[in-house]
Amino acid sequence: MWTQIEIDNRHYFLHADQDVDIVKSMIEAAVVAAPAFVTLTGVEQTISVLVQPTTRVVIAHDHYTHVEPDVSPPVSPYEDWEF
């Protein structure tokens, strides 16, 4: 499962170890108080965002199913025919 966070129309993927409930709490606390930086752990980066009451935040969870590609050689439907 991937978690994507959109902050003011900028998209980031959160690291799998990042607790989304903690992220939500940090953002909520920053919105209520004076503008404050919230630091998130991204997949390949650390993101610090200044959050204020007008900051637009969307959190989405992508539940994907990983399917291994078929790497077997193609089979001809005419293999068993005698010519």
N, C-alpha and C positions, 0 to 999 in steps of 0.2 A: 504494500500500500504506500502510495506517495501522498505527501501533504504539500499542497501548494498554498502559498499565502500571497495575496495581492494587496499591496499598500499603495494607495493613490495611483492606481493603474500600472504599477511596476510589479512584475511577477517573480517570485522566488520559490524554489523547492526547498523544504526544510529537511534537514538530516533526519534519518530514521530514529536516532536517539533523542531528538528534540521532543519534549513532552508538550503536546498541543494545549492541554489544559493550563499549563504554566504560562505558555505564550499568551493565551487569552487573558489570564489574570494580570500579566505584566502590561498588556495593552490597555485593559480596563483601568488599571491603577494610573497609568500615564494620562489617560483621557480625563480622569476626574481631577487630578492635580494640575500643577503648572506643566507646560510642555516638558517632556522628558524623553531621553533616548531609551529605546528598547533594543537589546542586542539579541539576535537570533543566529542559530547555527544553520547555515545552508548546506547544500550538498557539497559544493566545492568552495565555499566562501563563508565569511562571517559578516553579517549584515547588522548595521546599527541604524535605526530609523528614529527620527525625531517625531514623536507622536503628540498630537494635540487634539482638542475636541472636533476639529474639522477633518481629521485624517480618516480616509475611507479604507476600511480593512475587510477583506473577504478571505475566508479560509475554506479550502476545498480538499476533500479526500478522494483520491483516485484509487478505486479498488480494481486492480487489473489482475487478469489471470495470465500467468506466464505459460506460453506454449512453445515447446522446443520445435524448431523447424525440422522438416523431414529432409534428411540428407542422404537417403537411400537412392541408388541409381534408378532412373525411370524404367518402367516396365512396359514393354511393347505388348499390345493386345494380340499380336500375331506371332509371338514367340513359340507357341506350341503347334503352329501350323507347319505342315510339311510342304515344301515347294517342289 
